[in-house]
Structures are given as C-alpha cells and as structure tokens.
C-alpha cells in the first residue's frame, strides 16, 4: 500500500515500477531519462521492498515522488489510481498484477513492460493457467524484452509479435562505476585495503559463504596480501555471515563500521558489505569477482555489474535465471564457470598469477559491456510514441 498520502506529481504522471533491488537498478537509466525529458515532478516511482526503496533514495536523489506499490486488491487499486491519476505506466521485467493492469486498461492508460524477462518458471506455467497469463500480457500496449529467447517464450502464450520487441537490457546503460578513480581510492583506504589484490564475492547465499571462507584461506596461504569483500544478497544475514568468518579465523570489518568509525589505512582482510546500493561501485575495487546464487540452486544473479567495472566474472553452474547474459559474457571471453570449491580456488589463483590473462579478461569485460548499450533509448522512444 502507499507509504503515505502526498500530493500527486504534476500531470502527465509517468509511473515507473520496479519490484526490488535488481529491477530498481535496471530502472535507473529509464528514470534518469524520464526526469531529464519530463521533469522530476512528473515521475512516480514505486517499489515493493525496503531494499528497493533504499536504492532508489540513494541513487535518485532528485526524485520527488517515491511510494510502495499498492496491494493488488480492487479497492486499493482504485484508490491508488484515483489519487495519482497516472498517464502512463512502465513496469520493469516481469511484475504482473492483474487487478492493477485491469484498472489501467479500463481507464485507457497506456502500459508497457520494459526490460522484460520470461523465466523458466513462467515459461513452464501449468497449461490451465496459460490463458490467464496471456490475458495479463495482453493488458500491456507494448512489451520490450531482453533477448530473442524471451520473445520466443512469450509468443508461446499466443501473443502477436507486433506488440513485442527485443530491445536488450537496460543494465548495460548504467553509469561506469570507475568514473571517479579518486572516490575508488578513498573507498579502498576507508575499507582498510592498502596493498594486494581484492576479490569481490557478490550476492552470496546460504551454503556459499562457507565455501568462500575456505576459498579465501586457501588463496591466502599462497598470496599473503590478498583481501576480499563479501556481500550477502540479503543484508539481514550479515550477522550469520560474520559468524562464518569468525569460525574461519578471518578478520573482517562491517561496512557500517567503516562508515561510522573510520580507521584509515588500518589493514583488514575482509570487508563484509552490510549496506544496500554499494555493490556496483565495490566491484570496481576488485581484480576478480564471483557472483553468488550460482553454486547453490538459486538461479544466479546479474553478471553485468562486475563486467561494467571491467572485472572478470566467476560464477557457479546454476545460472538459469540469467542464461542470456551468462552466455553473452562467456562468448566475450570475460566470464568463467566454476563447479565447486576447488575450481573456484584454482581459477582465482590462476588469474591472479597470470597478469596478461587477467588484463585481457578485464578488457574483454569492458568491451562486452559497452557493446550492449542502447536498450534505454529504445524504450524511451516507445514511451514517447505511445504518449502522443
């Protein structure tokens, strides 16, 4: 429901919704272009989670209208639409709420699905439910998908290809996290990283942190000045991850501690990232990144953030939620799959001791990332077309 009742934005009201952190990151390039073209007071941004809210606040400080997405009950939907009177609705990825979409359709409010991704789970929807999903997708005036595979899957629901386009992924259009070298150096000192290579383990899940702790100790026995950042996908698990580090005798500092009680140039082995919205910048500090949710059957997370930072990306075998991006980076020669702990240790060590190969993969990561840009411009062109 709405966090609070506030005066709505000025008309025309463009409503942009992103469910949580990953979708918010994908929405940021669109939000920035909408603000630049229509003004901050015409944009309503909604999200569903506290973490998503925090990222929006941190990265869109000029935004004037931020709310939680309303519960998808008819009476709540009616109240929300009556209050905000949106002129246009942009939904990120695959956030499908039938009552809201019906309410928009009934009022003749254009709605688009941007950065659309059709997952294995949705693609394999039980036959009896497919007509419902087809009706939901038909409520959108246009659907912009990430890949040809997404389009093929969506067409299997009986949708005409005329309202579907493959536009790419807006996460390629995020700012370069290395744009301010001075900030990165300051961050390094603040974290307590002085010399030696840094490995960033991002978006980790239960069952992976124990492996990472053992991996770090194995690498430390060979490369004495190595350091790491570990960023659990859900920051409320920070205490749980801290206990794993303690049990493995790895000295660490919480990111919140480095903010509140900064000790410049005091060397630390590990930074435990217990904040939201900083991982993309932190990847730029690393020599190598590992993206979690992939050594366990979680489906992986987006590999583009470390690639944007020009960092070689390692991941486990379970990347079924991000097949297209994973395949893309493998084709570019900037990603490596590891199946277990021993392969994780082996590949990190080999890259750190082969400077030529490491630099080559860094270069390939950046080239691959730059080649994927442009989805946001295509989405904005469709917004402008439908708003006329």
C-alpha positions in Angstrom: 0.0 0.0 0.0 1.0 3.7 -0.1 3.5 4.6 2.5 1.8 8.0 3.0 -0.7 10.2 1.2 1.1 13.0 -0.5 0.1 15.4 -3.4 0.4 13.5 -6.7 3.0 14.5 -9.3 2.1 17.1 -11.9 0.4 15.8 -15.0 1.2 14.0 -17.1 2.1 11.5 -14.4 4.5 8.8 -15.6 4.5 5.8 -13.3 7.6 3.6 -13.2 7.6 0.4 -11.1 10.5 -1.8 -10.1 9.9 -4.6 -7.5 13.2 -4.8 -5.7 17.0 -4.1 -5.9 17.7 -5.8 -9.2 14.7 -4.3 -11.0 15.4 -0.9 -9.5 19.0 -0.9 -10.9 17.5 -1.8 -14.3 15.0 1.0 -14.0 17.5 3.7 -13.1 18.6 4.6 -16.7 14.9 4.9 -17.7 14.1 7.0 -14.6 17.0 9.4 -15.3 15.9 9.9 -18.9 12.3 10.4 -17.9 13.4 13.1 -15.4 15.6 14.8 -17.9 12.8 14.9 -20.5 9.7 15.5 -18.4 11.0 16.8 -15.1 11.2 15.2 -11.7 7.8 16.3 -10.6 6.1 14.2 -13.4 7.7 10.9 -12.3 6.1 8.5 -9.8 8.5 5.7 -8.8 7.2 2.7 -6.9 8.9 -0.4 -5.5 7.9 -3.3 -3.3 10.8 -3.9 -0.9 12.6 -1.9 1.7 15.9 -2.7 0.0 14.5 -1.4 -3.3 13.3 1.8 -1.6 16.8 2.4 -0.2 18.5 2.0 -3.6 16.0 4.5 -5.2 16.6 7.0 -2.4 20.4 6.6 -2.6 20.8 6.7 -6.4 17.9 9.0 -7.5 18.3 11.9 -5.0 16.4 14.3 -7.3 13.3 12.1 -7.3 10.3 13.8 -5.7 7.6 11.0 -5.6 8.6 7.6 -4.3 5.9 5.1 -3.0 5.5 1.5 -2.2 3.4 -0.4 -4.8 -0.2 -0.9 -3.7 -1.6 -4.2 -2.7 -3.3 -5.8 -5.7 -6.8 -5.6 -4.3 -9.5 -3.9 -6.4 -10.4 -1.3 -3.7 -6.8 -0.4 -3.1 -6.0 -0.3 -6.8 -9.0 2.1 -7.3 -7.9 4.4 -4.5 -4.3 4.5 -5.8 -5.2 5.2 -9.4 -7.7 7.8 -8.4 -5.1 9.6 -6.2 -2.2 9.6 -8.7 -4.1 9.6 -12.0 -1.2 8.2 -14.0 -1.0 9.0 -17.7 1.5 6.2 -18.4 2.7 3.0 -16.7 6.1 1.4 -17.1 6.6 -2.0 -15.4 10.1 -3.4 -15.1 11.0 -7.1 -16.0 8.0 -9.4 -15.1 5.9 -7.9 -12.4 2.4 -9.0 -13.2 -0.5 -7.8 -11.1 -3.9 -8.5 -12.8 -6.1 -6.1 -10.8 -3.8 -3.2 -11.4 -3.4 -4.0 -15.1 -7.1 -4.3 -15.5 -7.6 -1.0 -13.8 -5.1 0.7 -16.1 -6.7 -0.9 -19.2 -10.2 0.1 -18.1 -9.1 3.7 -17.9 -7.3 3.6 -21.2 -3.9 4.3 -19.6 -1.0 3.0 -21.7 1.1 0.4 -20.0 4.4 -1.2 -21.2 6.6 -4.0 -19.8 10.2 -2.9 -20.1 13.4 -5.0 -19.8 11.1 -8.0 -19.9 12.4 -11.4 -18.9 10.4 -14.6 -19.3 11.8 -17.1 -16.7 11.9 -20.9 -16.9 9.2 -21.0 -14.2 6.9 -18.6 -16.1 7.6 -20.3 -19.4 6.6 -23.7 -17.9 3.4 -22.4 -16.4 0.7 -25.1 -15.9 -1.4 -25.4 -19.1 -4.7 -24.4 -17.3 -3.1 -21.1 -16.2 -1.7 -20.1 -19.6 -4.9 -18.3 -20.7 -4.7 -16.1 -17.5 -1.1 -15.1 -18.2 -2.0 -14.5 -21.9 -4.7 -12.1 -20.8 -2.3 -10.3 -18.4 0.3 -9.9 -21.1 -2.4 -8.6 -23.5 -3.1 -5.8 -21.0 0.3 -4.2 -22.0 0.3 -1.9 -25.0 3.9 -2.9 -25.7 6.5 -5.3 -24.3 10.2 -4.7 -24.6 12.2 -7.9 -24.0 15.8 -8.6 -23.2 16.5 -11.5 -25.6 15.2 -13.4 -28.6 14.7 -16.4 -26.3 12.4 -14.2 -24.1 10.4 -13.3 -27.2 10.1 -17.0 -28.3 8.8 -17.9 -24.8 6.3 -15.1 -24.7 4.9 -15.9 -28.2 4.2 -19.4 -26.8 1.4 -17.7 -24.8 -0.3 -16.8 -28.1 0.8 -13.1 -28.2 1.2 -11.4 -31.6 4.8 -10.4 -32.3 3.5 -7.0 -33.4 3.4 -5.7 -29.8 6.7 -7.4 -28.8 10.2 -6.1 -29.5 13.7 -7.3 -28.4 15.5 -4.2 -27.1 18.2 -5.6 -24.8 18.9 -5.0 -21.2 18.9 -1.5 -19.6 21.5 -2.6 -17.1 24.1 -2.1 -19.9 23.2 1.6 -19.7 24.1 2.1 -16.0 27.0 4.6 -15.4 30.5 3.3 -15.4 31.4 2.6 -11.7 35.0 3.5 -12.4 34.2 7.1 -13.5 35.7 8.6 -10.3 39.1 7.0 -9.6 39.6 9.3 -6.6 36.4 8.0 -5.0 37.6 4.4 -5.5 40.9 5.1 -3.9 39.2 6.8 -1.0 36.9 3.9 -0.6 39.8 1.5 -0.6 41.5 3.3 2.3 38.2 3.6 4.2 37.6 -0.1 3.9 41.2 -0.9 5.2 42.5 -2.2 1.9 46.1 -1.0 1.4 48.0 -3.3 -0.9 47.4 -6.6 -2.7 44.6 -7.9 -4.9 40.9 -7.8 -3.8 38.4 -10.4 -4.7 34.7 -9.4 -4.5 32.2 -12.1 -3.7 28.8 -10.5 -4.5 25.2 -11.5 -3.9 26.0 -14.6 -1.9 23.5 -17.1 -0.4 23.5 -19.6 2.5 25.7 -22.6 1.5 28.1 -20.3 -0.4 29.7 -18.3 2.4 31.4 -21.4 3.9 32.8 -22.2 0.5 34.0 -18.7 0.1 35.7 -18.6 3.5 37.6 -21.8 2.8 38.5 -20.5 -0.7 39.9 -17.3 0.8 42.0 -19.2 3.3 43.4 -21.5 0.6 44.3 -18.4 -1.5 45.7 -16.6 1.5 48.2 -19.5 2.0 49.6 -18.8 -1.4 49.1 -15.0 -1.8 49.7 -13.4 1.6 48.4 -9.9 0.8 45.1 -11.0 -0.8 41.9 -9.4 0.6 38.2 -9.9 -0.1 34.8 -8.3 0.0 31.8 -10.5 0.7 28.3 -9.1 0.1 25.4 -11.3 1.1 22.4 -10.9 -1.2 20.2 -10.1 1.8 21.9 -7.8 4.3 19.8 -9.0 7.2 22.1 -12.1 7.0 25.2 -10.1 7.9 25.4 -11.5 11.4 25.1 -15.0 10.1 27.9 -14.4 7.6 30.0 -12.7 10.3 29.8 -15.8 12.4 31.1 -17.9 9.4 34.1 -15.5 9.0 34.8 -15.7 12.8 34.7 -19.5 12.7 37.2 -19.5 9.9 39.5 -17.0 11.8 39.1 -14.4 9.1 39.4 -10.8 10.4 36.7 -8.6 8.9 35.1 -5.2 9.2 31.4 -4.4 8.6 30.9 -1.7 6.0 28.6 0.1 8.5 31.5 0.1 11.0 33.9 1.7 8.4 31.3 4.4 7.8 30.7 5.2 11.4 34.1 4.6 12.9 36.6 5.1 10.0 40.1 3.9 10.6 42.1 4.9 7.5 45.0 2.7 6.5 44.3 0.1 9.1 44.6 -3.1 7.0 41.8 -5.6 7.0 41.4 -9.0 5.4 37.8 -8.8 4.6 35.0 -6.3 4.3 31.5 -7.6 5.0 29.2 -5.4 2.9 26.1 -4.9 5.1 24.7 -1.9 3.1 22.3 -1.6 0.1 23.3 0.0 -3.2 27.1 0.0 -3.0 28.0 -3.3 -4.6 28.2 -2.0 -8.2 30.9 0.5 -7.0 32.7 -2.0 -4.8 33.0 -4.4 -7.8 35.3 -1.8 -9.3 37.8 -2.3 -6.5 38.2 -5.9 -7.3 40.7 -7.8 -9.5 38.2 -10.6 -9.9 34.5 -11.0 -8.9 32.4 -14.0 -8.1 28.6 -13.7 -8.4 26.6 -15.8 -6.0 23.3 -17.6 -6.0 25.1 -19.9 -8.5 27.0 -22.5 -6.5 23.6 -23.4 -5.0 20.4 -23.9 -6.9 19.2 -20.3 -6.7 19.5 -19.4 -10.4 22.3 -16.9 -10.1 22.3 -13.1 -10.2 23.2 -10.5 -12.8 26.8 -10.6 -14.0 26.7 -7.2 -15.7 27.7 -5.2 -12.6 31.2 -6.6 -12.3 31.5 -6.6 -16.2 30.7 -2.9 -16.2 33.5 -2.4 -13.7 35.9 -4.2 -16.1 36.3 -7.2 -13.8 36.5 -10.9 -14.9 33.4 -12.7 -13.6 33.3 -16.2 -12.0 30.1 -17.9 -11.2 28.7 -21.4 -10.4 26.8 -23.8 -12.6 23.3 -22.7 -11.6 22.7 -19.5 -13.7 19.3 -20.5 -15.2 17.7 -17.1 -14.3 20.4 -15.3 -16.3 21.2 -17.6 -19.2 21.4 -14.9 -21.9 23.8 -12.6 -20.0 25.9 -15.5 -18.9 26.2 -16.8 -22.5 26.9 -13.3 -23.7 29.8 -12.8 -21.3 31.2 -16.3 -22.0 31.2 -15.6 -25.7 33.1 -12.4 -25.0 35.7 -14.3 -23.0 35.1 -12.4 -19.8 33.3 -15.0 -17.6 34.3 -18.4 -16.2 32.1 -21.1 -14.8 33.3 -23.0 -11.7 31.6 -26.1 -10.5 32.9 -26.3 -6.9 35.2 -25.0 -4.3 38.4 -26.5 -5.8 37.6 -24.9 -9.2 36.9 -21.6 -7.6 40.3 -21.6 -5.8 42.1 -22.8 -8.9 40.6 -20.2 -11.3 41.1 -17.2 -9.0 44.7 -18.3 -8.3 45.5 -18.8 -12.0 44.1 -15.4 -12.9 46.0 -13.6 -10.1 49.3 -15.2 -11.2 48.8 -14.7 -14.9 48.8 -10.9 -15.3 48.4 -11.0 -19.1 45.4 -13.2 -19.0 43.8 -11.1 -16.2 44.2 -7.9 -18.1 42.9 -9.4 -21.3 39.7 -10.6 -19.5 39.3 -7.2 -17.9 39.5 -5.6 -21.3 37.0 -8.1 -22.8 34.6 -7.5 -20.0 34.5 -3.7 -20.7 34.2 -4.2 -24.5 31.3 -6.7 -24.0 29.6 -4.3 -21.6 29.9 -1.3 -23.9 28.5 -3.3 -26.9 25.3 -4.0 -25.1 24.2 -0.4 -24.6 21.1 1.2 -26.1 18.0 -0.5 -24.6 17.0 2.6 -22.6 16.9 4.7 -25.8 14.6 2.2 -27.5 12.3 2.1 -24.5 12.2 5.9 -24.3 11.3 6.1 -28.0 8.3 3.8 -27.4 7.2 5.8 -24.3 7.2 9.0 -26.4 5.4 7.3 -29.3 2.6 6.0 -27.0 2.3 9.2 -25.1 1.5 11.2 -28.2 
